[in-house]
């Protein structure tokens, strides 16, 4: 895939209302704002990370689009809108069901309703949704980049969001996937699950670089592991294959990767699969540094492919690689020093979804990224 550039971006998360404040919070090791919900079948409290500024979904989405557009004004008439989310507008149905005291199937709306509504409001050339569990936004970046390469549009706006819906919180907790202790510690021997996070992220992509952003998407790869209905193989073989295919697509060597952003859900099966899939990389003479983002955002599900990528890019601009404080006993070496270059940092970012959809994207930041 030829190069695609990230021109402008926005992120509103539990950590902060904008990207720059969120990156400063990561650097100072400040954890996100949290609340609790009750796991009904056990009558126990579980932690989640909501945004502090409570607005309607409509207000959040419009704010994300307008923030990106204010940084890089472009005509929407030749811009594709891709919405990436797991829950989409499920909160609307939850509220309606509570009001009616039952769910009426006739109230159901098309999955693309949000995309169609925003397309009409702003005048986008086209719009659609991607819903592939935790890889939704990563796949949106890959698919949007491919359409730009084919010159079908001049720009692509990826809009990713996840709201902590009741059905998601109760479902993950019932599956024993949400942390009881309230600490998000991927790959740690005492990890006990994930913490869900709310986020709203947007990024504008183009084949032309921007003076405001030195970030170039080099390529990536996505594929479904059909060996299981729920996840990927715990031996890590499919994960390792997807990472290798991403390198081939981006025309990169393994040695050229400076940093790997791990998926790191802190669930037993997913962490084991990812650890196993990383072994070939770790045995190399010049193994890349490893980092995590979820401890600062929570697991933002379908939005994580964009929200984690944007936050990592902002941290790298500040010469900082996010590392957990309590990482010395982790199964992966999270405290490796990166082969740091102020001029260029090449990153492979992993996202592995429920249902076995795995994706890796490769990008580079720095002074040379747009040359």
N, C-alpha and C positions, 0 to 999 in steps of 0.2 A: 504494500500500500504506500502511495506517495504521501508526503508530509501534509498534515492538517494542523492549523494553529488555533490555540485557544486565545480569543481576542479579549474577552471580558468575562467576569464571573461574579457570583453572589452566593452567600451561604448564611442562613439563619438557623442556628442550632441551639441546643440546651447550653452550650458553652458560651455563646455570645450571639449578638444580633448581626454581626458582620464578620468577614473573613479576617481582617487585620487584628481585631480584638480576640478572636478565637485562637489565632496563632500565638499571640502574646500569652494567652492563658496556658496553652500547651507548654510553652517555654518556661513558664513559672511553675509548672506542675500543678496548676489549679484544675480541679475536677469539675464536671458540669453540675449545674443546678439539678436537684432531684426531688421527686415526690414518691408517694407510695400508692399502690392499689391493693385491694384485698382479693386473694385467690379464693374464690367462693367455695370450692369443694373441700378446702382445708381450713378455711377461715384464718389464713395467714397473710401477712403483709409481704409484698414484693416491691422492689424499687424500680423506677423507670426515670428516664431523662426527658422532661418536656421543655419546650421553649418557654421563656419567662413572659414574653409579650403575647398574651392570648388574643388571637384574631380568628376570624372565620377562615376556612380553607380558601375561599375565593379571594379574600384580602391578602393572604400569604402568597398565593400564586401571582396575583397582579403585582405585588411588591417585588417579587423575585424577577419577573420579566422587566419591570420598569427600571430596577437597579442596573441590570445588565445593559439595557438599551440606553440608559443615560450615560454609561461609560463609553459606548460605541454605537452611535446612532447609525442605523442601517434601515433601508426600506424593507418592511415586512413582506411586501408583495412578492419578493424573490427569496423568502426565507422559509425553511421547513421547521415546524415545531414538532419535537418528539417528547412525549411525556412518559416518564419512567416511575413506576410505583408498584408496590405490592397491594396496598389497601385501596388505592384510588379514592372514590368517594364513599367508602364503606361507613364512615361516621354518620353520614346523612341517613343511611338506612337504619343504623343503630338508634339514632334519635327518633326516627319515624316509628320504629318498632316499639320503643318505650312509650311513645305518645299513644299509639293505637292498641298497645298491649298485645300485639301479635304482628307477625310479618305477613304482608299481603304480596304474593308474587306479582300482581299487576302493577306494583309500585317500582318494579325493577327497571333499570335504565341501561342502555347500551354501554359497554365498557369504554367506548370512544366518546362518550358524551362530553367529558371535560375538554378533550382535544377539539371537538367540533365547536363547543361554546367559545373557547379562547381563539380559535381560528377566525370565527366570525367577528369577534370583538376587535381584534388587532389587524385583521386582514392578512394573515399568514397565507403563503402559497398553498400549503397543505399541512395536515396535522394528524398524528395518530399516537396510540399508546403502546408501550412495551411492558409486558408483565411476565417476567421470567424469574420470579422470586428475588433472591438477593443479588442476582446479576443484572437486574433490569436496567439500571443506569449505565453499567459498564457496556452492556449490549447496545444501548442507545448511542453511546460515544462511538462504538465500532461501526454501527450501521450508519449513523450520521456521517462519519468520516468517509465511508464507502460511497455514499451518495454524492458527497462533495467531490470526491475523486472522479466520479463519472460526470461531473459538471451538470447535475440535474438541478442544483440550486446554488446560489451565490453564498448563502449562509445557512447554518443549522443552529437552532436554539434548542438545547437539551434542558428540560425542566424536570427535576426529580424531587419527589417529596415522600415523606412517610409520617403519618400521624399515629399516635399510640392508641389504636382502637381497642375497644373492650374485647372483641372477639380474638384479636391478636394476642393481647396480654393474657387472657384466660387460656387460650389454646397453647401458647408456648409454656406457660406455667404448669398446665395439666400434663404436658409431656416431660416435665422435670428438666426443662431447658433453661429456665430463668434462675439466676443466682439467689440462693436463700440468704447468704451473708451480705449481699449488696456490694461486693467487690468484684470489679471486672478485671480478671487476671488470666488472659489467654496463655496457654502453654505452661502455666504454673502448676506444680504438683497439687496444690490445694484449690485449684479452680473448681467452681461448681455451677457454671452456666453463664449465660449472657444477660445483659441488661438492655432492654429496648430503648431506643432514642428517637426523638422527633426531629425532623429537619426539613428544610426547604432550600433547594440548591438550583442554580441555573448557570449555564455556560453557553457562550456564543462561539461557534466554530466557523472557520473560514480557511480557504487555501492561501490567504494572504496574512502575513504576520502583522501584529499590532505594536505600536510604540509603547502601549501600556502593559503588554504581557509578553514575556519571552518564554513561551511554552509551546513545544511542538509535539504532536501526537504522531508517533512513528508507525504504529500498527498494533496488532493484537490478534487474539483468537478466542473463539467460544465454541463449546460443544457440549452435548448432553451425554452423560454416563448412564446408559440404560441397564446397567447391571442391578439396579435397585430402584424401587419406586420412590424412595425418600432421600437418598444421599449418594455420595460417590464411594468408590472402593476404598476401604481403610488402609490398603497397602500403598496408597498414594500413586498408583501407576497412571491413572487417568489424569490426575493433577499434573504430574511430571510431563505427560505427553502434551497437555494443553499449553504448558509453559514453553515447551520446545517448539511447538507450532507457532506460538506468538513470536518467538525469536525469528523464525523463518519468514513469517509474514512481514515483520518490521525490518528484515535484512540486517539483523544484529547478531553479534556473537555473544556467547555466554560471558566471555571475559570483559565485554564492553559494559555490562550492567554494574552500576555502582551501588544500587540500593534496591532491595525487594520489600514492597509493602505487603505484609502478610494479611490474610483474611481474618484469622484469629477470633473465632466466635466464643472460645472458652468452653465449648461443649466437648464432651469426651470423644465422640466419633469424629467430629470435624477436625479438631486439633490433631488427633492421631493421624488422620489421612493427610493433613497438610504437612505434619512433621515428617512422615514417611516420604511424601513427594518432594521434600526439600533435600534429601540426603545426598543426591548426586552433586548438588550445588555446594553443599557444605564440605564435601571432600576435595574440592578443587583447591589448588595452591593459593589462588587469590579469590577467596569466597567473598561475595558482596555483603554489605551490611544489611541488617534486617531491622524493620521497624513495624510498629502497630499504630492504628489510629482509634480503634473502637473504645479504648478506655476513656477517651475524651469526648466522644460523641454518643456512645452507646451503639448498639446495632441498629442502624437506620434502614435495615431490610432493603427494599427495592431502590432506595436512594443512596445506598452506601457507595456504589460505583462512582458517583459524582461527588457526594459530600466528603468522602474520605480523600479522594484525589485532589479536590480543591484545597482542603485543609493542609494536606501534605505539601502541595506546591507552595502555599503561603509560608509554611514553616521553613522550607528550603530557601526561600527568598531571604529569610532571616538567619541563614546559616545554621539551622537547627534541625536535628533529626529526632523525632519523638521516641522516647524510650521510657518504659514504666520504671518507677522507682524500685519496685519489688520484682526484679527480673533475674537475679543472680542464680536462682534455682530452676529456671525455665528449661523446658526440653529443647528449645532452640536458642542459639547464642545471640540474644537480643542486645548485648552490650558491645558487639564488635564495632570498632571505629571504621567509619566509611572511608573509601579512597576518595577523599573530598577534593573537588575542583570548583573554585568559584566561577569559572567560566562555563562549566557544563556539568550537569549531573543527570545520568541516565537511569531511569526507574522502571522496574517491572512491578506492576500492581496486580494482586490476585483478588478475585472475588468468586466464591464458591456457593452456589445456591441450593436451597432445599429442593429436592427432586433430581439432583445430580447435574444441574447445569453449571458448568465451570467456565470461567473467563479470565484471561490475563490481558492487560493492556500495557503498552510500553510508550513512555514519553520522556522527554528531556527538557530540562530547565536551564537557564543561565544565559550568559552573553552570547554564546555560540548557537543557541537553539534556533534563532531566527536568521541565521546567516547561511 
